[in-house]
Amino acid sequence: MNIVDLGLVYGIDVTANVVHVEMTMTTAACPMAEMITDQARAVIAAIAPEGTTVDVRLVWDPPWTPDKMTGVAREHFGWG
């Protein structure tokens, strides 16, 4: 399951040379947070024009809840 369908991406803002992403984890204690944000940063950098700054920030407000998931994700996990 990807981070968009899980509802972890809260916002994306693109300006001339900066891609700013606000995302969250399902819990502040998520042991995968650093790996997930590093991977998001790497994927964005790979498709962005050279010289683009990629800023991925973890935010905790609003807290993540399962209702932020897409219907496909909820069904996948049996929550639909």
C-alpha positions in Angstrom: 0.0 0.0 0.0 1.4 3.5 -0.8 1.5 6.5 1.4 -1.1 8.4 -0.6 -3.7 5.7 -0.3 -2.9 5.3 3.4 -3.7 9.0 3.8 -0.2 9.9 5.1 0.4 12.8 2.7 -1.4 15.9 3.9 -0.1 18.4 1.4 2.2 19.2 -1.5 3.3 22.7 -2.5 5.5 23.3 -5.5 7.2 26.6 -6.2 9.9 27.5 -8.7 12.7 25.4 -7.2 11.2 23.8 -4.1 8.8 20.8 -3.6 7.4 20.9 0.0 5.6 17.9 1.3 3.8 17.6 4.6 3.1 14.1 5.7 2.4 12.1 8.8 2.7 8.6 10.2 0.0 6.5 11.7 1.6 7.1 15.0 4.4 9.3 16.4 6.2 6.2 17.6 6.4 4.7 14.0 9.8 3.0 13.7 9.6 3.4 9.9 9.2 7.2 9.9 12.8 8.0 8.9 12.9 5.4 6.2 9.5 6.4 4.7 10.4 10.1 4.6 13.8 9.4 3.1 12.2 7.2 0.4 9.6 9.9 -0.3 12.4 12.5 -0.6 14.4 10.3 -3.0 11.4 9.5 -5.2 10.5 13.1 -5.6 14.1 14.1 -6.2 14.4 11.5 -8.9 11.5 13.0 -11.0 12.1 16.7 -10.2 14.2 19.0 -12.4 17.8 19.1 -11.4 18.5 21.7 -8.7 15.1 21.4 -7.1 15.0 21.3 -3.3 12.8 18.6 -1.8 11.5 19.4 1.6 9.6 16.5 3.3 8.3 17.4 6.8 6.5 15.2 9.3 3.5 16.9 10.9 1.3 15.5 13.7 -1.7 17.9 13.4 -4.2 16.7 12.6 -3.4 13.3 13.9 -3.8 10.4 11.4 -6.9 8.3 11.6 -8.1 5.5 9.4 -10.7 7.7 7.8 -7.9 9.5 5.9 -7.3 6.3 3.9 -8.8 5.8 0.5 -11.6 3.4 0.1 -9.2 1.0 -1.7 -6.9 1.0 1.3 -9.7 0.5 3.8 -11.0 -2.4 1.8 -7.5 -3.9 1.5 -7.1 -3.9 5.3 -10.7 -5.1 5.8 -11.9 -1.8 7.2 -14.3 -0.9 4.4 
